[in-house]
Amino acid sequence: MDGYEVAIRIHERFASLHERPLVVALTVSADKVTRENCLRVGVDGVLLKPFSLDKMKSVLSELLEKRLSRVVKP
C-alpha cells in the first residue's frame, strides 16, 4: 500500500465524521505530478523530506488555521 492508498483509506474510514482527520504527505519528490496526485486523493499538505521541526510546525499550523477559520465564522 502506498501513501496515496493510505490517504484514500483514511478518508473512507472517517467518512462518517463531521471533520475528517488532516492528512499530510511526507515525500522526497517535489514534482508537479506528485503534488497533483496528493491533492487528487485528498492530502491536505505536503512535507518534503528531509524536513525540520519548524517546517512541520508551520505546515500543521497553516492547516489547522484553515480548518478553524471554516469552523469558527463570526
C-alpha positions in Angstrom: 0.0 0.0 0.0 1.4 3.4 -1.0 0.8 6.8 0.6 -2.0 7.6 -1.9 -3.9 4.5 -0.9 -3.4 5.3 2.8 -4.9 8.7 2.2 -7.9 7.2 0.4 -8.4 4.7 3.2 -8.2 7.3 5.9 -10.9 9.3 4.2 -13.1 6.2 3.8 -12.6 5.2 7.4 -13.6 8.5 8.8 -16.2 9.5 6.2 -19.0 9.5 8.9 -17.3 12.2 10.9 -18.2 15.9 10.6 -14.5 16.7 10.1 -12.1 14.1 8.7 -8.5 13.9 10.0 -6.0 16.1 8.3 -3.6 14.2 6.1 -0.1 15.3 5.5 2.1 13.5 3.0 5.9 13.0 3.5 7.8 12.8 0.3 11.2 13.3 -1.3 9.6 14.4 -4.6 8.5 17.9 -5.1 7.4 17.5 -8.7 4.1 18.7 -10.0 2.7 15.2 -10.6 3.3 14.1 -7.0 1.6 17.3 -5.7 -1.4 16.8 -8.1 -1.7 13.1 -7.0 -1.7 14.2 -3.4 -4.4 16.7 -4.0 -6.4 14.2 -6.0 -6.6 11.7 -3.1 -7.4 14.4 -0.5 -4.0 15.1 1.1 -4.2 18.4 2.9 -0.5 19.2 3.0 2.9 18.0 1.8 6.2 18.0 3.7 9.4 17.4 1.7 11.9 15.1 3.3 14.2 15.8 5.0 12.2 18.4 6.9 12.8 20.4 10.0 10.6 20.5 13.1 10.0 24.2 12.3 8.7 23.4 8.8 6.5 20.6 10.2 5.0 23.1 12.8 4.5 25.6 10.0 2.6 23.2 7.7 0.4 21.9 10.6 -0.3 25.4 11.9 -1.4 26.6 8.5 -3.7 23.6 8.0 -5.2 23.9 11.5 -5.8 27.7 11.0 -7.6 27.0 7.7 -9.8 24.4 9.3 -10.6 26.5 12.3 -11.4 29.5 10.1 -14.1 27.3 8.4 -15.5 26.1 11.7 -15.5 29.4 13.6 -17.1 32.0 11.4 -18.1 35.4 13.0 
